[in-house]
Amino acid sequence: MSETTALTPTIAGSYLARLLAGQPQLAASPLAWLNALRSDALERAGALTLPTTRDEEWRFTDISLFTKMSFAPAQSATHLDAADVAHFFIEEATRRLVFVDGIYAPQLSIAGTDIGTDSGVVVSNLSAAIAAHASRIEPHLGRHAAFDNDTFVAQNTAFLHDAAVVLVPRDVAVEAPVHLLFIATQKDVVSTPRCLVLADAGSAVTVIEDYVVLYQPRWQEEPHFTNAVTEIALADNAHVNHVRVQREGSQAFHIANCAVSLGRASNYSSVSVALGARISRYNLKVVQEAEGATCALDGLTLISGRQLADTHTLIDHAQPDGSSHQLHKCIVGGSAHAVFNGKVMVREGARRTDAQQSNRNLLLTGKAHIDTKPQLEIFASDVKCTHGATVGQLDSEEVFYLQSRGLPEAAARNLLTYAFGAEVIDRIPVASLKRQLEQTVLEQTTSLP
C-alpha cells in the first residue's frame, strides 16, 4: 500500500468538514517540509470556522448562500483540445500554464525553461518545479499567504498539489507575459488554484492570472467554487506586473487570497478586474519588507443583477521611503452589491512614506449598493498619506452634453459608464488582453440597467 499523508479531517458535521472530506488523498511527498506544510494547514482548516457577517472583516459580505451548496473536487479531468480554449489564449504570451477544474493540463500548456532570450526562467507545474528547484521554493511556498486565521487559505494549502510556479532568475527581464489560465468546466466542483511567483534581484516579469468558465452543453450557469491562493515575492530591485482577471460564471463562487512581499527598491504593479461570479471575494496583502519599495494597485469591479463582489486590500509600509498608489473603481447595476475595504498601514519607523488611495464608485440603479471603507493607520512621522472615496451616479450635465451632440440618452449613459471603467483597463500592459477586456466592458455596460 502506498504511503499517503494524513489528510483526513477529524471534524464532522460542519459544512467545511463535508467539503474537506471530498478531497482526494495526496501521496506523501519525499520532501518533509511539504508534508508538514500540508499537515499544518489541514489542522488549521479543521479548527477554523467559516466567516459570517458577525466577523468584522466579513460584515458586508454574506456567504450563507455559499454554505448551502455541495461542492466536491473533480473526480477526473475534462479533456479539452486547444481549439476548445484558444479564444482564451493571450497572443503575446510565449509561456502558458493551463489548469482545468484545478487539474494541470500539460497538453494545453507551454511550459519549460530557457525559452528564447529569457535564460533560466522556469514556468512549470509544481511537481516539476519542485523536483529541480526545491531549495528556491521552500522559503516561499505557504510562507506569505498565512493560513493560521483563514479557513480558505488553510483548505487550499492542505490539498496543495498542482500549482503554477514562475521563477525568474537574477537580472533577467522576461520579454513576453506569462499566462496562468484557470478554466472551470464542471458544475458543483471545488478547485483550489495555487500560484507562486518568485522574482530574483533585478529581474522583471509580467504575469496574467486568468479565471474563466467554459460551459458544457449539459449545463448552463451552474455553480462551482474557486478557492485561489497566490504568493508573489520580489527580491531587491525586481519588477512584477500582475494582471488578475476574474470572469467566471454568474452563479460561481470565487474566493481568492494574494500575498505579496516587496524587497528593497522593488516595484509591484497590479491590475485586478472582477466581472463574474455570484459571490466573489479578493484579499490582496502587500508588505514592504525593505526600504524604497513601491507598488501601484488598480482595480475594477463591474457587476449587476444580484452579484456581490468584495475587495479587501492591505498595503503594509513596514520600512522607510516606500510609496503606494491605489485606485479602485466599482460600477454597480441592478441589485448588485460591491464592497471595498482598503487599509494602508504605516508602521513606526517607516519615515518618508508616500501613500495615496482612492475608491470611486458608480451606482447605476436605485437598488445598487456599495459599502466602502478606506483606512489609514499611521504610526510614523514625516509621511505623506491621502485617501478618499466617492459614491455617485452619472452626471446629468455630462449626459445632457452628449445628448446635445446627437447621442440618444441610453447611448450617452453607456458611453460615460464605459469611460469610467476604461481608465483602469487602460493600465493593463498587454495590448491584446486590454482590447479584449475593453470590448467586454463595453458589452457589459451596454447591457446594464
N, C-alpha and C positions, 0 to 999 in steps of 0.2 A: 504494500500500500504506500502510495507516495506521501511524503511529508507535506503538511499544509500548515499555514499559520492559523492561530486561534482567532478566527474571525466570526464566531457565532455569538450574537448578543445575548447577554444574560437577562436583560429586562424583558418583560412580556406585558401584553395588553394595551400598550400605547400605540399611537399611530406610527411613531418613529421606529418602534420595535418591529412592526409589521413591514415597514419599508426596508429596514436593515436585514430582516430575515430572508427577504427575497434575493439578496445579493449573492452571487456565486462565491464559493470559497476560492481563495487565491493560493497557488502553490508558493511555498516558502521561498524567499529569495536567498541566494547564497550570501547576501550582504546582511549582516546582523543589524546594522543601523536602519536599513529599510524595513525589516521585520518589526523592529522596536517602534519605528515611527507609525506604522500601521496599527500596531497593537495599542499604543498610547492613544491614538486618535479614536479607535473603536471604544476604548474605555470611557473617553470623554463623551462620545456620542451616546453611550448608554446612560451616562449620568445627567446629561443636559436635557432640557425640555424645549419644545418648540416655542418661539416667541409669540406673545399675544399683544393686544393693544394696551395692556396694563404695563408692559415694558416701555420705558421712556423712549428707547431708540426705535420702537415699532408702534408708537401710539397713533400714528396717522395711517398705518398700513395693516389692514385686517386680512390675515391669511386663513381665516377659518374655513373659507370655501376650499382652499387647498387641502386642508386636513380631512375633508370628506371624500377625497379621491383615493383610489387604489392604484398605486404605481408599482411596477416591478422592472428590473433590468431586462434588457433584450436577451432572449434566450439564444438567438442566433443573429448573425449579421445579415442585413438586407443586401443582396448583391446588386450593385449598381455599375453600369458601364459609364465611361467618360462622357458619352453622348447624353446621358440622363442628367448630368450635373454641369455640363460645360458652360451653361449660362451663368453659373455662379463663379466661374474662374476669373481671376484678375489677370488681364493680358500682360501687365508689366512684370508679374511675378515669375521668376525662374525657379523658385523653390516653393513647394506647396505640400502641406500635410493635411490629409482629409480623414475625418472620423465620422462614421455613420452610426447613429444611436449610441455614441460613446465608444465605439469599437474602431480601432485603426484600420484604414482601408489602403493598403500599400498599392493596389492596382490603380488608385486614383491620385496617388501622391507623387511628388517629385522631391525626393529626399536625397541625403548624401552629404559629402564633404568635398572641398576643393573644386567647386564648380566655377569655371571662368577665372576671373582675376581675384576672387574673394578667397584667398588661400587660408585653409584651416577652419573655415566656417562649418559648423555642424548644425544640420536641420534634420531631426530624426525623431522617431518614436522613442519613448523612454527606455524600453528594453534594449535597443541597440545602442543608445547613447550612454546608458549607464554601464554597459559592458566595457566600453572603451574609455569613459571619462568619469568614473565613479568619484574620483578624488575632487573633481571640479564641481560635481553636482551635490555631493553630500552636505557641504556647508550651507546650501541654499534651499534645497527641496524640503518643504514643510517647515522652514525656519522663519519665513517672512509673514506668511498668512497664518496667524495663530489660531489654533482650534480649541484653546482652553475654555473659552466662553462663547463659542459659536457652533451651534449644533450642525449647521450646514457645511462649514469648513471641516468639522470633525468627520462627518459622514463621507465627504469627498476624499479626505486623506486616508480614512480607514480602508477604502477599497481602491487605493491608488494602484493602477496597473498600466493602462495605456495613457500616454501623455505626450504633448508636443514639447520638444526640447529644442531651443535655439541657443547655440553657444558661439559667440563672436570673439575671436582672439584679439590680442593686444594690437592696437594701431591699424586695424583692418576696417575699412569702410565698405559695407555691403551696398552695392550699387542698386540692385533691384529689391523691391519689397518682398518679404516673406509672408505667405498667405496661410493662415491656420483656419481651416474651414470645418465647421461642425454642423452636420446635417441630421435633422430629425426626420424619420420616415415612418415610425410606428406609433400608434396611439397607446396611451396608458403605460408608456415606458419612461423610466427614470434613467438619465445618463449623467455621468459625473466627469465632464471635460476638465482637463488639467493642462496648464501651460507653464513652462519655466523658460525665462529669457535671461541669459547672463551676458552682459556686455563688458568685456575687459577694458582696461585702461586705454583711452584714446581711440576706442572703436566707435562705429556708428552703424545703425540699422533701423529700418522701418518694418514694423510688424503689424499685420492686419489680422485681427481676431474677429471671426465672422460666424454668426449663428443664424442658420436658415432652416426652412422646413420644405420638404419635398412631399407633397400629398400623393398618396397612393389611391388608385381607383376605388378601393373598397371603403375609404373613409375620407371625410372632409371636415376640416375644422374641429378635430377631436383633441382632447387634452393630452399633453405629455409634460414631463418635468425635467428641466435642465438645471443642474446644480454645478456651477462652474467655479473654478479657482485658478487664478493666475498670479504668479510671482515673478517680479522683474527686479534685477539687481544691476545697478550701474556702478562700475568702478570709476576711478578718477578720470575726469575729462571725457567720459563716454557720452554718447548722444543716442537716445532712443526716441523714435517717433512711433507712437502706439495708437492705432486706429481700431476702435471697437464698434461693431455693428450688430445690433440685436434686432432681427426681423423675422421672428418665429410666428407661428400661427396665432390667431386671435383668441384661441382657447388654451394656449400653452401657459405654463408656469415657469418662470425663469428667475433664479436667484443666483447672484454671482458676487464673488469677492476678488478684488485685485489689490495686492500689496506691493509697493514699490520702495526700493532702498536707493538713496542717492549718495554717491561718493563725491569727493572733493571736485568742485568746478564741473560737475556733470550737468547734463541737460536732459530733461524728460518732457516730451510734448505729447499730449493725449487729446484725441477727439473721440467722444463717445456718442453714438446715435442709437436711440431706443425708439423703435417703431411698432414692434409686435408684442405678443403675449397678453393674456387676460390679466395676469398679475406679474409684475416684474420688480426686482429689487437689485440695485447695483451699489455695492460698497467699495469705494476706492480710497485707499490709505497710502499717502506718500510721506516718507520720512527722510528728512535731510540729515544724513549721518555725518557729514563733514562740511567744512567751510566752502562757501561760494557756489553752492548748488542752486540750480534754477529749475522751475517747472512751469508749464502752461497747460491748464486743464480747460478744455472746451467741451460742452455737451449740448445735445439737442434731444428733447423728448417731444414726440408728435403722436398723440393718442386721441381716440374718440370712442363712441359707443359707451361701454361700461368698463373700459380698461382702467387699470391702476398701475402707475409707474412711479417708483420711488428711487431717488438717487441720494445716497449719503456719501459725503466726501470728508476726508480729514487730511489737511496739509500740516505736517508737524515740523516746524522750524526748530531744530534742536541745536544748531550751530550758527555762528555769526555769518554775516554777509550773504545770506540766502535771499532769493526772490521767488515769488509765485504770482501768477496771474490766472484768474479763473473767470470764465464766462459760461453760464449755463442758462439755456432758454427752454421754455416749455410752451407748446401750443396744444391747447386742450379744447376738444369739441364734445358734442353730445352730452352724456352724463359722466364723462371720464373724470378721473381724479389723479392729479400729479402731485408728487412730493419732492421737495428739495431741502436737504439739510446739509449745509456746508460749514465745516468748522476749520478755522485757521488758528493754530496754536503757535505762539512764540515763546519758547522756553527761556528761563533765566540764563543769561549769558549769550543769547542769540542776538547780539547787537547788530545794528545796521541792516536789519531785515526789512525788505520791501515787499509787502503783500497786498494784492488787490483782488477783490472778489465781487462779482456782480451776478445777480439772478434776475432775469427778465422773463415775464410770463404773460401769455396772451390767452385770454378766455374768449371763446367764440360763441358760447351759448349761456343762457341764464342758469343752466344746470351744471355746467362745467365747474370744476373745483380744483383749487391749488392750495397746498399748505407749504409755506416757505419759511425757513429758519436759518438765515445766515448768522454765523457766530464768529467772534474774535475773542481769544483768550491770550492776553499779553502779560508776560512776566519779565520783560526786559525793557531797558531804556534805549534811547537813540534808535527808534524804529519808525517806519512809515507804513501804516496799515489802513486800508479803507475797505468797507464792504457796504452792500446795499441790495435792495430787492424792489422790484416794481411788479404790480399786477394790474392789468387793464384790458380793455377791448380795443378794437381797431379805431383809429382816429377818424371821426366823421368828416373832418375837414379834408383829410387825405383822400378818403373815399369820394367826396364831392369833387375834389380836384381831378381825379382820374375820370369821373363821370363827365366832367366838363370837357374832357379831351376825347369824348366819344365812347368810352367803355361802359357797358352795362354795369349795374350795381354789383351783381354777382361776380362778374369778371374782375371788377376793381377790388372787391374784398379778397378774392382768391389770389390776385397778384400781390397784394400787400402782405397776406399771410405767408405766401411763398417767400417773399423777400425777407421777412422776419426770420425764417428758419435757414435760408440760404447763406446767411452770414457765417453760421457755424460750419455748414457743409463746405464752404469755400476754403476752409482752413485744412482740409484733408490734402496731404501732399502726393496723392496718387490720382492721376488725371482720369483714368477710366472709371475708377470707383467713385470719384467725385461726380462725374457725369451721370453715372447710374443712380446715385443717391439723389442728385438734383431732380432727375426725372421722377423718381419715386415720391419725393416730397411734393413735387408739382402735382402729380396724380392724386396724392392723398389730400392735399389742401383743397383741390378742386372738388373732391367728394365729401369733404367735411361739411356738417350742417352750419 
